[in-house]
Amino acid sequence: MRHELGILLRGAPEDLRNWINDPGLGSLRLCLITIVLAFGVYGMTLGFWRDPKMGVFVGIKMPALILLTITCNGFLNGMLGLLLGSGLGFRQSIMAQLMSFTIAALVLGGLAPVTFFMSLNAPAPDAENAASAHSYFLVTHTVLIALAGIIANLHLAKLLVAVTPHSRTAIVTLVAWLGGNAFVGAQLSWIMRPFFGTPSIEVAFLRPD
């Protein structure tokens, strides 16, 4: 398992081509387990500051958000991959995106100890400066998630360049996939909120509205 993840993180074009051309059950299982565990652990640190129960809630919702986004957008992205001439079938398109989200999960999972201890040392949610601490957490986690997304998409771009006929096709396919994932992910995030525990709002798995 460690060897396969190392290959994925190194992002060597030949290795990525082998992964995408033969997306077996082992690769699929590895990506799914990594996404659930790494995003789950990071999600727990995201909500832990507000309340340990909130940490558990976000630890469940964050990997669920990723998997729902891939599931909802899988058919569309597979169809876009075919229409744009990437040469990737539906199974390969989904596997490519799973690989990308797996890299993002590994980056955020690696940062989870840092964000956990940051939560432990922050002002309590009922402190006078809790609102400032909440804003700080919001900005910090947004930057970290964006950083993980950039790293993952750079690997995805490298993968697409390696397996598609032309680099222009690879970039157009990447942009189309990112647009679809961003739209669906934003809608699902709104439905599944809260993720950041606002001090003035009661802890809940989902908002009533």
C-alpha positions as CSV (number, residue, x, y, z in Angstrom):
1,M,0.0,0.0,0.0
2,R,2.8,2.4,0.9
3,H,4.6,1.6,-2.3
4,E,1.5,2.4,-4.4
5,L,0.8,5.6,-2.6
6,G,4.5,6.6,-3.1
7,I,4.1,6.0,-6.9
8,L,1.0,8.1,-6.9
9,L,2.6,11.0,-5.1
10,R,5.8,11.0,-7.2
11,G,3.6,11.4,-10.3
12,A,6.0,9.9,-12.8
13,P,4.2,9.9,-16.2
14,E,4.9,6.3,-17.0
15,D,3.6,5.1,-13.6
16,L,0.5,7.2,-13.9
17,R,-0.2,5.8,-17.3
18,N,0.0,2.3,-16.0
19,W,-2.4,3.2,-13.2
20,I,-5.0,4.7,-15.5
21,N,-4.7,2.1,-18.3
22,D,-5.3,-0.7,-15.8
23,P,-7.6,0.6,-13.1
24,G,-8.1,-2.6,-11.2
25,L,-10.0,-3.3,-8.1
26,G,-6.9,-3.0,-6.0
27,S,-6.2,0.6,-7.1
28,L,-9.9,1.5,-6.7
29,R,-9.9,0.1,-3.1
30,L,-6.7,1.9,-2.2
31,C,-8.0,5.2,-3.4
32,L,-11.3,4.8,-1.6
33,I,-9.8,3.7,1.7
34,T,-7.3,6.6,1.6
35,I,-10.0,9.2,0.8
36,V,-12.2,8.0,3.6
37,L,-9.4,7.8,6.2
38,A,-7.4,10.8,5.4
39,F,-10.3,13.2,4.7
40,G,-12.0,11.8,7.8
41,V,-9.0,12.5,10.1
42,Y,-8.6,16.0,8.7
43,G,-12.3,16.6,9.0
44,M,-12.2,15.7,12.6
45,T,-9.5,18.3,13.3
46,L,-11.6,20.9,11.3
47,G,-14.6,20.6,13.6
48,F,-12.8,19.6,16.8
49,W,-12.2,23.2,18.0
50,R,-15.9,23.9,18.3
51,D,-16.8,20.6,20.0
52,P,-15.5,17.0,19.9
53,K,-18.9,15.9,18.6
54,M,-18.6,18.5,15.8
55,G,-15.3,16.9,15.0
56,V,-16.9,13.5,14.6
57,F,-19.7,15.0,12.4
58,V,-17.2,16.7,10.1
59,G,-15.0,13.5,10.1
60,I,-18.0,11.7,8.6
61,K,-19.2,14.5,6.2
62,M,-15.9,15.5,4.6
63,P,-15.1,12.1,2.9
64,A,-18.8,11.7,2.2
65,L,-18.8,15.1,0.4
66,I,-15.8,14.0,-1.8
67,L,-17.3,10.6,-2.7
68,L,-20.7,12.1,-3.4
69,T,-19.1,14.7,-5.7
70,I,-17.3,12.0,-7.6
71,T,-20.4,9.8,-7.8
72,C,-22.7,12.6,-8.9
73,N,-20.2,13.9,-11.5
74,G,-18.8,10.6,-12.6
75,F,-21.0,10.1,-15.6
76,L,-20.8,13.7,-16.7
77,N,-17.0,13.8,-16.5
78,G,-16.7,10.5,-18.3
79,M,-18.8,11.8,-21.1
80,L,-16.8,15.0,-21.2
81,G,-13.6,13.0,-21.4
82,L,-14.9,11.2,-24.4
83,L,-16.4,14.2,-26.1
84,L,-13.2,16.3,-25.7
85,G,-11.0,13.5,-27.3
86,S,-9.0,12.6,-24.2
87,G,-9.2,8.9,-25.1
88,L,-10.3,8.0,-21.6
89,G,-13.4,5.9,-21.0
90,F,-15.8,6.3,-18.1
91,R,-13.9,3.9,-15.8
92,Q,-10.6,5.6,-16.6
93,S,-12.1,9.1,-16.1
94,I,-13.5,8.2,-12.7
95,M,-10.2,6.6,-11.7
96,A,-8.2,9.7,-12.7
97,Q,-10.4,11.8,-10.5
98,L,-10.2,9.3,-7.6
99,M,-6.4,9.5,-7.9
100,S,-6.5,13.3,-7.8
101,F,-8.7,13.3,-4.7
102,T,-6.4,10.6,-3.1
103,I,-3.5,13.0,-3.4
104,A,-5.4,15.8,-1.9
105,A,-6.5,13.5,0.9
106,L,-2.8,12.5,1.6
107,V,-1.8,16.2,1.8
108,L,-4.5,17.1,4.2
109,G,-4.1,13.9,6.2
110,G,-0.4,14.8,6.6
111,L,-1.4,18.2,7.9
112,A,-4.0,16.9,10.3
113,P,-1.6,16.7,13.4
114,V,-0.8,20.3,12.8
115,T,-4.4,21.5,12.6
116,F,-5.3,19.3,15.6
117,F,-2.7,20.9,17.9
118,M,-3.7,24.3,16.5
119,S,-7.2,23.5,17.7
120,L,-6.0,22.4,21.2
121,N,-4.0,25.6,21.7
122,A,-6.7,28.0,20.3
123,P,-9.0,30.1,22.5
124,A,-12.1,28.1,23.7
125,P,-15.3,28.6,21.7
126,D,-16.9,30.4,24.7
127,A,-13.9,32.8,25.1
128,E,-14.2,36.5,24.5
129,N,-12.1,36.3,21.4
130,A,-13.8,33.1,20.0
131,A,-15.1,35.0,17.0
132,S,-11.6,36.0,16.0
133,A,-10.3,32.4,16.5
134,H,-13.2,31.1,14.4
135,S,-12.2,33.5,11.6
136,Y,-8.6,32.5,11.8
137,F,-9.5,28.8,11.6
138,L,-11.8,29.5,8.6
139,V,-9.0,31.3,6.7
140,T,-6.4,28.7,7.7
141,H,-8.4,25.7,6.7
142,T,-9.5,27.3,3.4
143,V,-5.9,28.0,2.5
144,L,-4.8,24.4,3.4
145,I,-7.7,22.8,1.4
146,A,-6.9,25.1,-1.5
147,L,-3.2,24.1,-1.3
148,A,-4.1,20.4,-1.3
149,G,-6.4,21.0,-4.3
150,I,-3.7,22.8,-6.3
151,I,-1.2,20.0,-5.6
152,A,-3.8,17.3,-6.6
153,N,-4.8,19.1,-9.8
154,L,-1.2,19.6,-10.8
155,H,-0.8,15.8,-10.6
156,L,-4.1,15.4,-12.5
157,A,-2.8,17.7,-15.2
158,K,0.4,15.7,-15.4
159,L,-1.6,12.5,-15.7
160,L,-3.9,13.8,-18.4
161,V,-0.9,15.1,-20.4
162,A,0.6,11.6,-20.1
163,V,-2.5,9.7,-21.3
164,T,-4.2,12.1,-23.8
165,P,-3.1,12.6,-27.4
166,H,-2.4,16.3,-27.1
167,S,-1.5,18.6,-24.2
168,R,-4.3,21.1,-25.3
169,T,-6.8,18.3,-25.0
170,A,-5.5,17.5,-21.5
171,I,-5.9,21.1,-20.3
172,V,-9.4,21.5,-21.8
173,T,-10.5,18.2,-20.2
174,L,-9.0,19.2,-16.8
175,V,-10.8,22.6,-16.9
176,A,-14.1,20.9,-17.8
177,W,-13.7,18.4,-14.9
178,L,-12.8,21.1,-12.5
179,G,-15.8,23.2,-13.4
180,G,-18.2,20.4,-12.9
181,N,-16.6,19.2,-9.7
182,A,-16.6,22.8,-8.3
183,F,-20.2,23.3,-9.1
184,V,-21.5,20.0,-7.7
185,G,-19.1,20.2,-4.7
186,A,-20.3,23.7,-3.8
187,Q,-24.0,22.6,-3.9
188,L,-23.3,19.6,-1.8
189,S,-21.2,21.6,0.7
190,W,-24.1,24.0,1.1
191,I,-26.5,21.1,1.7
192,M,-24.2,19.3,4.1
193,R,-23.1,22.3,6.2
194,P,-21.9,23.1,8.8
195,F,-18.3,22.2,8.5
196,F,-16.7,25.1,10.4
197,G,-18.3,25.2,13.8
198,T,-19.5,28.7,14.4
199,P,-19.4,29.5,18.2
200,S,-22.8,31.2,18.3
201,I,-24.6,28.3,16.6
202,E,-25.6,25.1,18.3
203,V,-23.6,22.0,17.2
204,A,-25.6,19.9,14.7
205,F,-24.9,17.4,12.0
206,L,-27.0,19.4,9.4
207,R,-28.5,22.8,9.6
208,P,-32.3,23.0,9.8
209,D,-32.4,25.3,6.7
